[in-house]
């Protein structure tokens, strides 16, 4: 597998999660192995939610190559202490 990825928007090399040239955000779902727990964070209303999840399924659908869709389904799994979701409140920098 390649160590370096190119931006799907402008073609520039990406290091990390954001293209340094056009600002496109890149999330590498290739690191989500089935049945291997990982943590995800997302903004939900006025909070940041962190959850330990496993990738339950991924569905790719093409309808005559028009409007393809991809759906990922995650299932929350408890931490060692039994926690499923952690919520942080306060000011959040909204994405552009």
C-alpha positions, 0 to 999 in steps of 0.5 A: 500500500502507498505511504503517501496519498494524493488529494482526491480534489486537487491531486496534491500529496496529503500528509495527515488529514487535510490537503495543504493546498486546497483544504480538502479534509480526508478521512482514511477509512482503510484503517477501520478493520472489521471487528477491531474497535477504534475511536471516532469523534464528531460534532453533535449540536453543541458538543463533541461526541467520542465513541469507541466503535467497530465498523459493522458494515459498508455499502457502496451503491451505483445506479448507472454511475449516477449519484453513487452512495456510500454508507458506513454503519458503526456499532458502539462497543464499551471501553474497559470501564464500560463507557460507550460515549463520552460527551464534551460540552463548551465552545466548539470550532465549527468546520467551514 
